[in-house]
Amino acid sequence: MKSFRKELAFEIRKRREFLNITPQVEQALAESGIREGLALVNAMHITASVFINDDEGGLHQDFETWLEGLAPEKPYSRYRHNGYEDNADAHLKRTIMGREVVVAVTAGKLDFGPWERIFYGEFDGKRRKRVLVKIIGE
């Protein structure tokens, strides 16, 4: 069995942002040479998420509205965590959206349903962020 590891880096310009990272994960898969196996993609930050869903702008806005309703950014005073950084809401949003995805690799391709894409969700951005891609297989 082969193993391949790659870090992806992104400059996140806003506090919250959703990025379609499917092309970068597909590139990592091509670099790996693995044809059959599994690809793990995970956020390397505690205030970020990797998830699979549709690449549709209205849905992304719905996520933003829904998450803000569950864990509003302000007032900062509502959270005990906020002290050095005012990002408690980002930790909660990450918990809701998840840390990682695992995708089957079949015939050298990510084995997706018709509308599935991989997204990086950032909830405390305005800086450089990383994602780990780990692929195992033959």
MODELLER restraints for C-alpha pairs under 7 A, 6 or more apart:
rsr = mdl.restraints
at = mdl.atoms
rsr.add(forms.Gaussian(group=physical.xy_distance, feature=features.Distance(at['CA:1:A'], at['CA:136:A']), mean=6.87, stdev=0.5))
rsr.add(forms.Gaussian(group=physical.xy_distance, feature=features.Distance(at['CA:1:A'], at['CA:137:A']), mean=5.20, stdev=0.5))
rsr.add(forms.Gaussian(group=physical.xy_distance, feature=features.Distance(at['CA:1:A'], at['CA:138:A']), mean=5.33, stdev=0.5))
rsr.add(forms.Gaussian(group=physical.xy_distance, feature=features.Distance(at['CA:2:A'], at['CA:136:A']), mean=5.62, stdev=0.5))
rsr.add(forms.Gaussian(group=physical.xy_distance, feature=features.Distance(at['CA:2:A'], at['CA:137:A']), mean=5.34, stdev=0.5))
rsr.add(forms.Gaussian(group=physical.xy_distance, feature=features.Distance(at['CA:2:A'], at['CA:138:A']), mean=5.75, stdev=0.5))
rsr.add(forms.Gaussian(group=physical.xy_distance, feature=features.Distance(at['CA:3:A'], at['CA:135:A']), mean=5.75, stdev=0.5))
rsr.add(forms.Gaussian(group=physical.xy_distance, feature=features.Distance(at['CA:3:A'], at['CA:136:A']), mean=4.49, stdev=0.5))
rsr.add(forms.Gaussian(group=physical.xy_distance, feature=features.Distance(at['CA:3:A'], at['CA:137:A']), mean=6.68, stdev=0.5))
rsr.add(forms.Gaussian(group=physical.xy_distance, feature=features.Distance(at['CA:4:A'], at['CA:32:A']), mean=5.72, stdev=0.5))
rsr.add(forms.Gaussian(group=physical.xy_distance, feature=features.Distance(at['CA:4:A'], at['CA:134:A']), mean=5.69, stdev=0.5))
rsr.add(forms.Gaussian(group=physical.xy_distance, feature=features.Distance(at['CA:4:A'], at['CA:135:A']), mean=5.08, stdev=0.5))
rsr.add(forms.Gaussian(group=physical.xy_distance, feature=features.Distance(at['CA:4:A'], at['CA:136:A']), mean=6.42, stdev=0.5))
rsr.add(forms.Gaussian(group=physical.xy_distance, feature=features.Distance(at['CA:5:A'], at['CA:133:A']), mean=5.75, stdev=0.5))
rsr.add(forms.Gaussian(group=physical.xy_distance, feature=features.Distance(at['CA:5:A'], at['CA:134:A']), mean=4.61, stdev=0.5))
rsr.add(forms.Gaussian(group=physical.xy_distance, feature=features.Distance(at['CA:5:A'], at['CA:135:A']), mean=6.52, stdev=0.5))
rsr.add(forms.Gaussian(group=physical.xy_distance, feature=features.Distance(at['CA:6:A'], at['CA:28:A']), mean=6.88, stdev=0.5))
rsr.add(forms.Gaussian(group=physical.xy_distance, feature=features.Distance(at['CA:6:A'], at['CA:132:A']), mean=6.06, stdev=0.5))
rsr.add(forms.Gaussian(group=physical.xy_distance, feature=features.Distance(at['CA:6:A'], at['CA:133:A']), mean=5.22, stdev=0.5))
rsr.add(forms.Gaussian(group=physical.xy_distance, feature=features.Distance(at['CA:6:A'], at['CA:134:A']), mean=6.62, stdev=0.5))
rsr.add(forms.Gaussian(group=physical.xy_distance, feature=features.Distance(at['CA:7:A'], at['CA:130:A']), mean=6.47, stdev=0.5))
rsr.add(forms.Gaussian(group=physical.xy_distance, feature=features.Distance(at['CA:7:A'], at['CA:131:A']), mean=5.61, stdev=0.5))
rsr.add(forms.Gaussian(group=physical.xy_distance, feature=features.Distance(at['CA:7:A'], at['CA:132:A']), mean=4.67, stdev=0.5))
rsr.add(forms.Gaussian(group=physical.xy_distance, feature=features.Distance(at['CA:7:A'], at['CA:133:A']), mean=6.11, stdev=0.5))
rsr.add(forms.Gaussian(group=physical.xy_distance, feature=features.Distance(at['CA:8:A'], at['CA:130:A']), mean=5.51, stdev=0.5))
rsr.add(forms.Gaussian(group=physical.xy_distance, feature=features.Distance(at['CA:8:A'], at['CA:131:A']), mean=5.05, stdev=0.5))
rsr.add(forms.Gaussian(group=physical.xy_distance, feature=features.Distance(at['CA:8:A'], at['CA:132:A']), mean=6.38, stdev=0.5))
rsr.add(forms.Gaussian(group=physical.xy_distance, feature=features.Distance(at['CA:9:A'], at['CA:128:A']), mean=6.82, stdev=0.5))
rsr.add(forms.Gaussian(group=physical.xy_distance, feature=features.Distance(at['CA:9:A'], at['CA:129:A']), mean=5.65, stdev=0.5))
rsr.add(forms.Gaussian(group=physical.xy_distance, feature=features.Distance(at['CA:9:A'], at['CA:130:A']), mean=4.47, stdev=0.5))
rsr.add(forms.Gaussian(group=physical.xy_distance, feature=features.Distance(at['CA:9:A'], at['CA:131:A']), mean=6.46, stdev=0.5))
rsr.add(forms.Gaussian(group=physical.xy_distance, feature=features.Distance(at['CA:10:A'], at['CA:128:A']), mean=5.59, stdev=0.5))
rsr.add(forms.Gaussian(group=physical.xy_distance, feature=features.Distance(at['CA:10:A'], at['CA:129:A']), mean=5.24, stdev=0.5))
rsr.add(forms.Gaussian(group=physical.xy_distance, feature=features.Distance(at['CA:10:A'], at['CA:130:A']), mean=6.29, stdev=0.5))
rsr.add(forms.Gaussian(group=physical.xy_distance, feature=features.Distance(at['CA:11:A'], at['CA:127:A']), mean=5.70, stdev=0.5))
rsr.add(forms.Gaussian(group=physical.xy_distance, feature=features.Distance(at['CA:11:A'], at['CA:128:A']), mean=4.43, stdev=0.5))
rsr.add(forms.Gaussian(group=physical.xy_distance, feature=features.Distance(at['CA:11:A'], at['CA:129:A']), mean=6.33, stdev=0.5))
rsr.add(forms.Gaussian(group=physical.xy_distance, feature=features.Distance(at['CA:12:A'], at['CA:125:A']), mean=5.40, stdev=0.5))
rsr.add(forms.Gaussian(group=physical.xy_distance, feature=features.Distance(at['CA:12:A'], at['CA:126:A']), mean=5.10, stdev=0.5))
rsr.add(forms.Gaussian(group=physical.xy_distance, feature=features.Distance(at['CA:12:A'], at['CA:127:A']), mean=5.39, stdev=0.5))
rsr.add(forms.Gaussian(group=physical.xy_distance, feature=features.Distance(at['CA:12:A'], at['CA:128:A']), mean=6.06, stdev=0.5))
rsr.add(forms.Gaussian(group=physical.xy_distance, feature=features.Distance(at['CA:12:A'], at['CA:129:A']), mean=6.91, stdev=0.5))
rsr.add(forms.Gaussian(group=physical.xy_distance, feature=features.Distance(at['CA:13:A'], at['CA:125:A']), mean=6.58, stdev=0.5))
rsr.add(forms.Gaussian(group=physical.xy_distance, feature=features.Distance(at['CA:13:A'], at['CA:126:A']), mean=4.56, stdev=0.5))
rsr.add(forms.Gaussian(group=physical.xy_distance, feature=features.Distance(at['CA:13:A'], at['CA:127:A']), mean=6.69, stdev=0.5))
rsr.add(forms.Gaussian(group=physical.xy_distance, feature=features.Distance(at['CA:14:A'], at['CA:125:A']), mean=5.65, stdev=0.5))
rsr.add(forms.Gaussian(group=physical.xy_distance, feature=features.Distance(at['CA:14:A'], at['CA:126:A']), mean=5.15, stdev=0.5))
rsr.add(forms.Gaussian(group=physical.xy_distance, feature=features.Distance(at['CA:15:A'], at['CA:123:A']), mean=5.86, stdev=0.5))
rsr.add(forms.Gaussian(group=physical.xy_distance, feature=features.Distance(at['CA:15:A'], at['CA:124:A']), mean=4.82, stdev=0.5))
rsr.add(forms.Gaussian(group=physical.xy_distance, feature=features.Distance(at['CA:15:A'], at['CA:125:A']), mean=4.23, stdev=0.5))
rsr.add(forms.Gaussian(group=physical.xy_distance, feature=features.Distance(at['CA:15:A'], at['CA:126:A']), mean=5.66, stdev=0.5))
rsr.add(forms.Gaussian(group=physical.xy_distance, feature=features.Distance(at['CA:16:A'], at['CA:122:A']), mean=5.13, stdev=0.5))
rsr.add(forms.Gaussian(group=physical.xy_distance, feature=features.Distance(at['CA:16:A'], at['CA:123:A']), mean=4.43, stdev=0.5))
rsr.add(forms.Gaussian(group=physical.xy_distance, feature=features.Distance(at['CA:16:A'], at['CA:124:A']), mean=6.10, stdev=0.5))
rsr.add(forms.Gaussian(group=physical.xy_distance, feature=features.Distance(at['CA:16:A'], at['CA:125:A']), mean=6.14, stdev=0.5))
rsr.add(forms.Gaussian(group=physical.xy_distance, feature=features.Distance(at['CA:17:A'], at['CA:121:A']), mean=5.90, stdev=0.5))
rsr.add(forms.Gaussian(group=physical.xy_distance, feature=features.Distance(at['CA:17:A'], at['CA:122:A']), mean=5.17, stdev=0.5))
rsr.add(forms.Gaussian(group=physical.xy_distance, feature=features.Distance(at['CA:17:A'], at['CA:123:A']), mean=6.85, stdev=0.5))
rsr.add(forms.Gaussian(group=physical.xy_distance, feature=features.Distance(at['CA:18:A'], at['CA:119:A']), mean=6.41, stdev=0.5))
rsr.add(forms.Gaussian(group=physical.xy_distance, feature=features.Distance(at['CA:18:A'], at['CA:120:A']), mean=5.68, stdev=0.5))
rsr.add(forms.Gaussian(group=physical.xy_distance, feature=features.Distance(at['CA:18:A'], at['CA:121:A']), mean=4.54, stdev=0.5))
rsr.add(forms.Gaussian(group=physical.xy_distance, feature=features.Distance(at['CA:18:A'], at['CA:122:A']), mean=6.33, stdev=0.5))
rsr.add(forms.Gaussian(group=physical.xy_distance, feature=features.Distance(at['CA:19:A'], at['CA:119:A']), mean=5.38, stdev=0.5))
rsr.add(forms.Gaussian(group=physical.xy_distance, feature=features.Distance(at['CA:19:A'], at['CA:120:A']), mean=5.12, stdev=0.5))
rsr.add(forms.Gaussian(group=physical.xy_distance, feature=features.Distance(at['CA:19:A'], at['CA:121:A']), mean=6.53, stdev=0.5))
rsr.add(forms.Gaussian(group=physical.xy_distance, feature=features.Distance(at['CA:20:A'], at['CA:117:A']), mean=6.90, stdev=0.5))
rsr.add(forms.Gaussian(group=physical.xy_distance, feature=features.Distance(at['CA:20:A'], at['CA:118:A']), mean=5.93, stdev=0.5))
rsr.add(forms.Gaussian(group=physical.xy_distance, feature=features.Distance(at['CA:20:A'], at['CA:119:A']), mean=4.54, stdev=0.5))
rsr.add(forms.Gaussian(group=physical.xy_distance, feature=features.Distance(at['CA:20:A'], at['CA:120:A']), mean=6.52, stdev=0.5))
rsr.add(forms.Gaussian(group=physical.xy_distance, feature=features.Distance(at['CA:21:A'], at['CA:118:A']), mean=5.71, stdev=0.5))
rsr.add(forms.Gaussian(group=physical.xy_distance, feature=features.Distance(at['CA:21:A'], at['CA:119:A']), mean=5.46, stdev=0.5))
rsr.add(forms.Gaussian(group=physical.xy_distance, feature=features.Distance(at['CA:21:A'], at['CA:120:A']), mean=6.48, stdev=0.5))
rsr.add(forms.Gaussian(group=physical.xy_distance, feature=features.Distance(at['CA:22:A'], at['CA:117:A']), mean=5.83, stdev=0.5))
rsr.add(forms.Gaussian(group=physical.xy_distance, feature=features.Distance(at['CA:22:A'], at['CA:118:A']), mean=5.03, stdev=0.5))
rsr.add(forms.Gaussian(group=physical.xy_distance, feature=features.Distance(at['CA:34:A'], at['CA:108:A']), mean=6.19, stdev=0.5))
rsr.add(forms.Gaussian(group=physical.xy_distance, feature=features.Distance(at['CA:34:A'], at['CA:137:A']), mean=5.98, stdev=0.5))
rsr.add(forms.Gaussian(group=physical.xy_distance, feature=features.Distance(at['CA:34:A'], at['CA:138:A']), mean=5.30, stdev=0.5))
rsr.add(forms.Gaussian(group=physical.xy_distance, feature=features.Distance(at['CA:35:A'], at['CA:105:A']), mean=6.51, stdev=0.5))
rsr.add(forms.Gaussian(group=physical.xy_distance, feature=features.Distance(at['CA:35:A'], at['CA:106:A']), mean=6.08, stdev=0.5))
rsr.add(forms.Gaussian(group=physical.xy_distance, feature=features.Distance(at['CA:35:A'], at['CA:107:A']), mean=4.96, stdev=0.5))
rsr.add(forms.Gaussian(group=physical.xy_distance, feature=features.Distance(at['CA:35:A'], at['CA:108:A']), mean=3.79, stdev=0.5))
rsr.add(forms.Gaussian(group=physical.xy_distance, feature=features.Distance(at['CA:35:A'], at['CA:138:A']), mean=5.99, stdev=0.5))
rsr.add(forms.Gaussian(group=physical.xy_distance, feature=features.Distance(at['CA:36:A'], at['CA:105:A']), mean=5.11, stdev=0.5))
rsr.add(forms.Gaussian(group=physical.xy_distance, feature=features.Distance(at['CA:36:A'], at['CA:106:A']), mean=4.95, stdev=0.5))
rsr.add(forms.Gaussian(group=physical.xy_distance, feature=features.Distance(at['CA:36:A'], at['CA:107:A']), mean=6.02, stdev=0.5))
rsr.add(forms.Gaussian(group=physical.xy_distance, feature=features.Distance(at['CA:36:A'], at['CA:108:A']), mean=6.34, stdev=0.5))
rsr.add(forms.Gaussian(group=physical.xy_distance, feature=features.Distance(at['CA:36:A'], at['CA:137:A']), mean=5.55, stdev=0.5))
rsr.add(forms.Gaussian(group=physical.xy_distance, feature=features.Distance(at['CA:36:A'], at['CA:138:A']), mean=5.43, stdev=0.5))
rsr.add(forms.Gaussian(group=physical.xy_distance, feature=features.Distance(at['CA:37:A'], at['CA:104:A']), mean=6.10, stdev=0.5))
rsr.add(forms.Gaussian(group=physical.xy_distance, feature=features.Distance(at['CA:37:A'], at['CA:105:A']), mean=4.93, stdev=0.5))
rsr.add(forms.Gaussian(group=physical.xy_distance, feature=features.Distance(at['CA:37:A'], at['CA:106:A']), mean=6.93, stdev=0.5))
rsr.add(forms.Gaussian(group=physical.xy_distance, feature=features.Distance(at['CA:37:A'], at['CA:136:A']), mean=5.61, stdev=0.5))
rsr.add(forms.Gaussian(group=physical.xy_distance, feature=features.Distance(at['CA:37:A'], at['CA:137:A']), mean=4.00, stdev=0.5))
rsr.add(forms.Gaussian(group=physical.xy_distance, feature=features.Distance(at['CA:37:A'], at['CA:138:A']), mean=6.41, stdev=0.5))
rsr.add(forms.Gaussian(group=physical.xy_distance, feature=features.Distance(at['CA:38:A'], at['CA:102:A']), mean=6.60, stdev=0.5))
rsr.add(forms.Gaussian(group=physical.xy_distance, feature=features.Distance(at['CA:38:A'], at['CA:103:A']), mean=5.75, stdev=0.5))
rsr.add(forms.Gaussian(group=physical.xy_distance, feature=features.Distance(at['CA:38:A'], at['CA:104:A']), mean=4.68, stdev=0.5))
rsr.add(forms.Gaussian(group=physical.xy_distance, feature=features.Distance(at['CA:38:A'], at['CA:105:A']), mean=5.30, stdev=0.5))
rsr.add(forms.Gaussian(group=physical.xy_distance, feature=features.Distance(at['CA:38:A'], at['CA:135:A']), mean=5.75, stdev=0.5))
rsr.add(forms.Gaussian(group=physical.xy_distance, feature=features.Distance(at['CA:38:A'], at['CA:136:A']), mean=5.57, stdev=0.5))
rsr.add(forms.Gaussian(group=physical.xy_distance, feature=features.Distance(at['CA:38:A'], at['CA:137:A']), mean=6.43, stdev=0.5))
rsr.add(forms.Gaussian(group=physical.xy_distance, feature=features.Distance(at['CA:39:A'], at['CA:102:A']), mean=5.50, stdev=0.5))
rsr.add(forms.Gaussian(group=physical.xy_distance, feature=features.Distance(at['CA:39:A'], at['CA:103:A']), mean=5.18, stdev=0.5))
rsr.add(forms.Gaussian(group=physical.xy_distance, feature=features.Distance(at['CA:39:A'], at['CA:104:A']), mean=6.36, stdev=0.5))
rsr.add(forms.Gaussian(group=physical.xy_distance, feature=features.Distance(at['CA:39:A'], at['CA:105:A']), mean=6.69, stdev=0.5))
rsr.add(forms.Gaussian(group=physical.xy_distance, feature=features.Distance(at['CA:39:A'], at['CA:133:A']), mean=6.92, stdev=0.5))
rsr.add(forms.Gaussian(group=physical.xy_distance, feature=features.Distance(at['CA:39:A'], at['CA:134:A']), mean=5.80, stdev=0.5))
rsr.add(forms.Gaussian(group=physical.xy_distance, feature=features.Distance(at['CA:39:A'], at['CA:135:A']), mean=4.34, stdev=0.5))
rsr.add(forms.Gaussian(group=physical.xy_distance, feature=features.Distance(at['CA:39:A'], at['CA:136:A']), mean=6.59, stdev=0.5))
rsr.add(forms.Gaussian(group=physical.xy_distance, feature=features.Distance(at['CA:40:A'], at['CA:101:A']), mean=5.86, stdev=0.5))
rsr.add(forms.Gaussian(group=physical.xy_distance, feature=features.Distance(at['CA:40:A'], at['CA:102:A']), mean=4.49, stdev=0.5))
rsr.add(forms.Gaussian(group=physical.xy_distance, feature=features.Distance(at['CA:40:A'], at['CA:103:A']), mean=6.60, stdev=0.5))
rsr.add(forms.Gaussian(group=physical.xy_distance, feature=features.Distance(at['CA:40:A'], at['CA:133:A']), mean=5.75, stdev=0.5))
rsr.add(forms.Gaussian(group=physical.xy_distance, feature=features.Distance(at['CA:40:A'], at['CA:134:A']), mean=5.10, stdev=0.5))
rsr.add(forms.Gaussian(group=physical.xy_distance, feature=features.Distance(at['CA:40:A'], at['CA:135:A']), mean=6.17, stdev=0.5))
rsr.add(forms.Gaussian(group=physical.xy_distance, feature=features.Distance(at['CA:41:A'], at['CA:50:A']), mean=6.99, stdev=0.5))
rsr.add(forms.Gaussian(group=physical.xy_distance, feature=features.Distance(at['CA:41:A'], at['CA:100:A']), mean=5.55, stdev=0.5))
rsr.add(forms.Gaussian(group=physical.xy_distance, feature=features.Distance(at['CA:41:A'], at['CA:101:A']), mean=5.45, stdev=0.5))
rsr.add(forms.Gaussian(group=physical.xy_distance, feature=features.Distance(at['CA:41:A'], at['CA:102:A']), mean=6.43, stdev=0.5))
rsr.add(forms.Gaussian(group=physical.xy_distance, feature=features.Distance(at['CA:41:A'], at['CA:131:A']), mean=6.93, stdev=0.5))
rsr.add(forms.Gaussian(group=physical.xy_distance, feature=features.Distance(at['CA:41:A'], at['CA:132:A']), mean=5.66, stdev=0.5))
rsr.add(forms.Gaussian(group=physical.xy_distance, feature=features.Distance(at['CA:41:A'], at['CA:133:A']), mean=4.63, stdev=0.5))
rsr.add(forms.Gaussian(group=physical.xy_distance, feature=features.Distance(at['CA:41:A'], at['CA:134:A']), mean=6.51, stdev=0.5))
rsr.add(forms.Gaussian(group=physical.xy_distance, feature=features.Distance(at['CA:42:A'], at['CA:50:A']), mean=5.77, stdev=0.5))
rsr.add(forms.Gaussian(group=physical.xy_distance, feature=features.Distance(at['CA:42:A'], at['CA:99:A']), mean=5.84, stdev=0.5))
rsr.add(forms.Gaussian(group=physical.xy_distance, feature=features.Distance(at['CA:42:A'], at['CA:100:A']), mean=4.12, stdev=0.5))
rsr.add(forms.Gaussian(group=physical.xy_distance, feature=features.Distance(at['CA:42:A'], at['CA:101:A']), mean=6.53, stdev=0.5))
rsr.add(forms.Gaussian(group=physical.xy_distance, feature=features.Distance(at['CA:42:A'], at['CA:131:A']), mean=5.67, stdev=0.5))
rsr.add(forms.Gaussian(group=physical.xy_distance, feature=features.Distance(at['CA:42:A'], at['CA:132:A']), mean=5.32, stdev=0.5))
rsr.add(forms.Gaussian(group=physical.xy_distance, feature=features.Distance(at['CA:42:A'], at['CA:133:A']), mean=6.76, stdev=0.5))
rsr.add(forms.Gaussian(group=physical.xy_distance, feature=features.Distance(at['CA:43:A'], at['CA:49:A']), mean=5.54, stdev=0.5))
rsr.add(forms.Gaussian(group=physical.xy_distance, feature=features.Distance(at['CA:43:A'], at['CA:50:A']), mean=5.80, stdev=0.5))
rsr.add(forms.Gaussian(group=physical.xy_distance, feature=features.Distance(at['CA:43:A'], at['CA:99:A']), mean=5.91, stdev=0.5))
rsr.add(forms.Gaussian(group=physical.xy_distance, feature=features.Distance(at['CA:43:A'], at['CA:100:A']), mean=6.43, stdev=0.5))
rsr.add(forms.Gaussian(group=physical.xy_distance, feature=features.Distance(at['CA:43:A'], at['CA:130:A']), mean=6.61, stdev=0.5))
rsr.add(forms.Gaussian(group=physical.xy_distance, feature=features.Distance(at['CA:43:A'], at['CA:131:A']), mean=4.69, stdev=0.5))
rsr.add(forms.Gaussian(group=physical.xy_distance, feature=features.Distance(at['CA:43:A'], at['CA:132:A']), mean=6.43, stdev=0.5))
rsr.add(forms.Gaussian(group=physical.xy_distance, feature=features.Distance(at['CA:44:A'], at['CA:130:A']), mean=5.61, stdev=0.5))
rsr.add(forms.Gaussian(group=physical.xy_distance, feature=features.Distance(at['CA:44:A'], at['CA:131:A']), mean=5.39, stdev=0.5))
rsr.add(forms.Gaussian(group=physical.xy_distance, feature=features.Distance(at['CA:44:A'], at['CA:132:A']), mean=6.55, stdev=0.5))
rsr.add(forms.Gaussian(group=physical.xy_distance, feature=features.Distance(at['CA:46:A'], at['CA:91:A']), mean=6.37, stdev=0.5))
rsr.add(forms.Gaussian(group=physical.xy_distance, feature=features.Distance(at['CA:47:A'], at['CA:90:A']), mean=5.06, stdev=0.5))
rsr.add(forms.Gaussian(group=physical.xy_distance, feature=features.Distance(at['CA:47:A'], at['CA:91:A']), mean=4.85, stdev=0.5))
rsr.add(forms.Gaussian(group=physical.xy_distance, feature=features.Distance(at['CA:47:A'], at['CA:94:A']), mean=5.55, stdev=0.5))
rsr.add(forms.Gaussian(group=physical.xy_distance, feature=features.Distance(at['CA:47:A'], at['CA:122:A']), mean=6.70, stdev=0.5))
rsr.add(forms.Gaussian(group=physical.xy_distance, feature=features.Distance(at['CA:47:A'], at['CA:123:A']), mean=5.72, stdev=0.5))
rsr.add(forms.Gaussian(group=physical.xy_distance, feature=features.Distance(at['CA:47:A'], at['CA:124:A']), mean=6.01, stdev=0.5))
rsr.add(forms.Gaussian(group=physical.xy_distance, feature=features.Distance(at['CA:48:A'], at['CA:94:A']), mean=5.38, stdev=0.5))
rsr.add(forms.Gaussian(group=physical.xy_distance, feature=features.Distance(at['CA:48:A'], at['CA:121:A']), mean=5.54, stdev=0.5))
rsr.add(forms.Gaussian(group=physical.xy_distance, feature=features.Distance(at['CA:48:A'], at['CA:122:A']), mean=4.57, stdev=0.5))
rsr.add(forms.Gaussian(group=physical.xy_distance, feature=features.Distance(at['CA:48:A'], at['CA:123:A']), mean=5.79, stdev=0.5))
rsr.add(forms.Gaussian(group=physical.xy_distance, feature=features.Distance(at['CA:49:A'], at['CA:94:A']), mean=5.37, stdev=0.5))
rsr.add(forms.Gaussian(group=physical.xy_distance, feature=features.Distance(at['CA:49:A'], at['CA:97:A']), mean=6.01, stdev=0.5))
rsr.add(forms.Gaussian(group=physical.xy_distance, feature=features.Distance(at['CA:49:A'], at['CA:98:A']), mean=5.51, stdev=0.5))
rsr.add(forms.Gaussian(group=physical.xy_distance, feature=features.Distance(at['CA:49:A'], at['CA:99:A']), mean=4.85, stdev=0.5))
rsr.add(forms.Gaussian(group=physical.xy_distance, feature=features.Distance(at['CA:49:A'], at['CA:100:A']), mean=6.72, stdev=0.5))
rsr.add(forms.Gaussian(group=physical.xy_distance, feature=features.Distance(at['CA:49:A'], at['CA:120:A']), mean=5.76, stdev=0.5))
rsr.add(forms.Gaussian(group=physical.xy_distance, feature=features.Distance(at['CA:49:A'], at['CA:121:A']), mean=4.84, stdev=0.5))
rsr.add(forms.Gaussian(group=physical.xy_distance, feature=features.Distance(at['CA:49:A'], at['CA:122:A']), mean=6.49, stdev=0.5))
rsr.add(forms.Gaussian(group=physical.xy_distance, feature=features.Distance(at['CA:50:A'], at['CA:98:A']), mean=6.54, stdev=0.5))
rsr.add(forms.Gaussian(group=physical.xy_distance, feature=features.Distance(at['CA:50:A'], at['CA:99:A']), mean=5.58, stdev=0.5))
rsr.add(forms.Gaussian(group=physical.xy_distance, feature=features.Distance(at['CA:50:A'], at['CA:100:A']), mean=4.91, stdev=0.5))
rsr.add(forms.Gaussian(group=physical.xy_distance, feature=features.Distance(at['CA:50:A'], at['CA:101:A']), mean=6.42, stdev=0.5))
rsr.add(forms.Gaussian(group=physical.xy_distance, feature=features.Distance(at['CA:50:A'], at['CA:119:A']), mean=5.54, stdev=0.5))
rsr.add(forms.Gaussian(group=physical.xy_distance, feature=features.Distance(at['CA:50:A'], at['CA:120:A']), mean=4.62, stdev=0.5))
rsr.add(forms.Gaussian(group=physical.xy_distance, feature=features.Distance(at['CA:50:A'], at['CA:121:A']), mean=6.03, stdev=0.5))
rsr.add(forms.Gaussian(group=physical.xy_distance, feature=features.Distance(at['CA:51:A'], at['CA:97:A']), mean=6.83, stdev=0.5))
rsr.add(forms.Gaussian(group=physical.xy_distance, feature=features.Distance(at['CA:51:A'], at['CA:98:A']), mean=6.71, stdev=0.5))
rsr.add(forms.Gaussian(group=physical.xy_distance, feature=features.Distance(at['CA:51:A'], at['CA:100:A']), mean=6.31, stdev=0.5))
rsr.add(forms.Gaussian(group=physical.xy_distance, feature=features.Distance(at['CA:51:A'], at['CA:101:A']), mean=5.95, stdev=0.5))
rsr.add(forms.Gaussian(group=physical.xy_distance, feature=features.Distance(at['CA:51:A'], at['CA:118:A']), mean=5.85, stdev=0.5))
rsr.add(forms.Gaussian(group=physical.xy_distance, feature=features.Distance(at['CA:51:A'], at['CA:119:A']), mean=5.37, stdev=0.5))
rsr.add(forms.Gaussian(group=physical.xy_distance, feature=features.Distance(at['CA:51:A'], at['CA:120:A']), mean=6.73, stdev=0.5))
rsr.add(forms.Gaussian(group=physical.xy_distance, feature=features.Distance(at['CA:52:A'], at['CA:116:A']), mean=6.07, stdev=0.5))
rsr.add(forms.Gaussian(group=physical.xy_distance, feature=features.Distance(at['CA:52:A'], at['CA:117:A']), mean=5.44, stdev=0.5))
rsr.add(forms.Gaussian(group=physical.xy_distance, feature=features.Distance(at['CA:52:A'], at['CA:118:A']), mean=4.63, stdev=0.5))
rsr.add(forms.Gaussian(group=physical.xy_distance, feature=features.Distance(at['CA:52:A'], at['CA:119:A']), mean=6.01, stdev=0.5))
rsr.add(forms.Gaussian(group=physical.xy_distance, feature=features.Distance(at['CA:53:A'], at['CA:116:A']), mean=5.20, stdev=0.5))
rsr.add(forms.Gaussian(group=physical.xy_distance, feature=features.Distance(at['CA:53:A'], at['CA:117:A']), mean=5.60, stdev=0.5))
rsr.add(forms.Gaussian(group=physical.xy_distance, feature=features.Distance(at['CA:53:A'], at['CA:118:A']), mean=6.73, stdev=0.5))
rsr.add(forms.Gaussian(group=physical.xy_distance, feature=features.Distance(at['CA:54:A'], at['CA:115:A']), mean=5.44, stdev=0.5))
rsr.add(forms.Gaussian(group=physical.xy_distance, feature=features.Distance(at['CA:54:A'], at['CA:116:A']), mean=5.44, stdev=0.5))
rsr.add(forms.Gaussian(group=physical.xy_distance, feature=features.Distance(at['CA:54:A'], at['CA:117:A']), mean=6.03, stdev=0.5))
rsr.add(forms.Gaussian(group=physical.xy_distance, feature=features.Distance(at['CA:55:A'], at['CA:117:A']), mean=6.59, stdev=0.5))
rsr.add(forms.Gaussian(group=physical.xy_distance, feature=features.Distance(at['CA:67:A'], at['CA:93:A']), mean=6.25, stdev=0.5))
rsr.add(forms.Gaussian(group=physical.xy_distance, feature=features.Distance(at['CA:71:A'], at['CA:89:A']), mean=5.31, stdev=0.5))
rsr.add(forms.Gaussian(group=physical.xy_distance, feature=features.Distance(at['CA:71:A'], at['CA:92:A']), mean=6.54, stdev=0.5))
rsr.add(forms.Gaussian(group=physical.xy_distance, feature=features.Distance(at['CA:71:A'], at['CA:93:A']), mean=6.63, stdev=0.5))
rsr.add(forms.Gaussian(group=physical.xy_distance, feature=features.Distance(at['CA:72:A'], at['CA:89:A']), mean=6.20, stdev=0.5))
rsr.add(forms.Gaussian(group=physical.xy_distance, feature=features.Distance(at['CA:73:A'], at['CA:89:A']), mean=5.32, stdev=0.5))
rsr.add(forms.Gaussian(group=physical.xy_distance, feature=features.Distance(at['CA:76:A'], at['CA:82:A']), mean=6.60, stdev=0.5))
rsr.add(forms.Gaussian(group=physical.xy_distance, feature=features.Distance(at['CA:76:A'], at['CA:86:A']), mean=6.19, stdev=0.5))
rsr.add(forms.Gaussian(group=physical.xy_distance, feature=features.Distance(at['CA:79:A'], at['CA:88:A']), mean=6.36, stdev=0.5))
rsr.add(forms.Gaussian(group=physical.xy_distance, feature=features.Distance(at['CA:81:A'], at['CA:88:A']), mean=5.63, stdev=0.5))
rsr.add(forms.Gaussian(group=physical.xy_distance, feature=features.Distance(at['CA:82:A'], at['CA:88:A']), mean=5.83, stdev=0.5))
rsr.add(forms.Gaussian(group=physical.xy_distance, feature=features.Distance(at['CA:87:A'], at['CA:124:A']), mean=6.46, stdev=0.5))
rsr.add(forms.Gaussian(group=physical.xy_distance, feature=features.Distance(at['CA:90:A'], at['CA:123:A']), mean=4.79, stdev=0.5))
rsr.add(forms.Gaussian(group=physical.xy_distance, feature=features.Distance(at['CA:90:A'], at['CA:124:A']), mean=5.80, stdev=0.5))
rsr.add(forms.Gaussian(group=physical.xy_distance, feature=features.Distance(at['CA:103:A'], at['CA:110:A']), mean=6.41, stdev=0.5))
rsr.add(forms.Gaussian(group=physical.xy_distance, feature=features.Distance(at['CA:103:A'], at['CA:111:A']), mean=6.64, stdev=0.5))
rsr.add(forms.Gaussian(group=physical.xy_distance, feature=features.Distance(at['CA:104:A'], at['CA:110:A']), mean=6.09, stdev=0.5))
rsr.add(forms.Gaussian(group=physical.xy_distance, feature=features.Distance(at['CA:104:A'], at['CA:111:A']), mean=5.33, stdev=0.5))
rsr.add(forms.Gaussian(group=physical.xy_distance, feature=features.Distance(at['CA:105:A'], at['CA:111:A']), mean=5.56, stdev=0.5))
